[in-house]
């Protein structure tokens, strides 16, 4: 995959939110305690939504158990095996891409946009990985498009011009066209050389989108 790093991070810290009478909270807490003892997660903090209602609302917690595992947010009952897998996934681009795909398939676009806005350095590489992967679920692919377009509109894709540019070298015309589209949305002058190369692309759709994207960048300085 292009423009992504697979360097794993240290074991993620876990923040668990519970509530009195929650039938699943003790099971999730016990599983997290075992994972902490095994070194699969770092520090574990446990909060009670009844005692910290304001903070729980600020986090958008609507149901418990609710867990923040590194950059990932998980709601409801998860087995120890699932929690172990997500703990390992949290530290790699590939793992975060799997998480994004699962969130988008489940229809959780807005929470994912919130996370991407807060930490684009973590989430944009995962989005680009899903954009590049042919096997990405169709519903998730629509979500990736919505997220990238919104981030581009907010100027958050500028640091990934070269990563998008690398996608213009794909053997797949659809991916080259997608990359050209997002390069144009960045409005960044540094996107121009990548787009100019696509004006001679073998595929007419790619050439057309590249021309439109170049036009959106305005006249070249000179």
C-alpha positions, 0 to 999 in steps of 0.5 A, a space after each residue: 500500500 502507498 503512503 502508509 507506515 506499519 510501525 506499531 506503537 506501544 500497547 495502547 492505553 484503555 479508558 473504560 466507562 461503566 454504569 451501575 447495573 450494567 450487565 456487560 461492564 464487569 465482563 469487559 473490565 475483567 477482560 481488559 484487566 487480563 489484557 493489561 496483565 499480559 502487556 496487550 494494553 497499557 494503563 487502564 482507567 475506569 470511569 462511572 457515567 453516573 459520577 462523571 455525567 458531564 464528561 460522559 456527555 462531552 465524549 458522546 457516550 450513549 451506551 455502556 460499556 464504552 471504551 477508548 482503546 488508544 485512538 479507537 472507540 468501542 461501544 457495547 460488549 466485546 470478547 477478550 479476543 476481540 479486544 485483543 485484536 483491536 488493541 493490536 490494530 490500534 497501533 498500525 495503519 492497517 489496523 486503523 483502516 480495518 476499524 474505519 471500514 467497520 465504523 463506516 459499514 455500521 453507519 457511524 460516519 459522523 463519529 469517524 469524521 470527528 476523530 479524523 478532524 481531531 487527529 488527521 495524522 492517524 486517520 488520513 493514512 487509514 482512509 487512503 489505504 481504504 481508498 487504494 484497496 480494491 476489496 474495501 466494502 462498497 458502503 465503506 468506500 462511499 464513507 471514505 469519499 465523504 470523509 476525504 471530501 470534507 477533510 479536503 474542504 477544511 484544508 486537512 489533506 494538504 500534508 498528503 499531497 505526495 501520498 495522493 500523488 503516488 496513487 496516480 501511478 496505479 494501474 487502475 484508472 478508477 484509482 488514478 481518477 479518484 486521486 486526481 479528484 482529491 488532489 484538486 480538492 486540496 487546492 494546493 499548488 503542490 498538487 499541480 505537477 501530479 495532475 499535469 502528468 495525468 493530462 497524458 493518461 491513457 484513460 479519458 476519464 482520468 484526463 478529464 478529471 485531471 483537467 478539471 482539478 487543475 482548473 480548480 487550482 487556478 492559474 500556475 504562478 509565473 
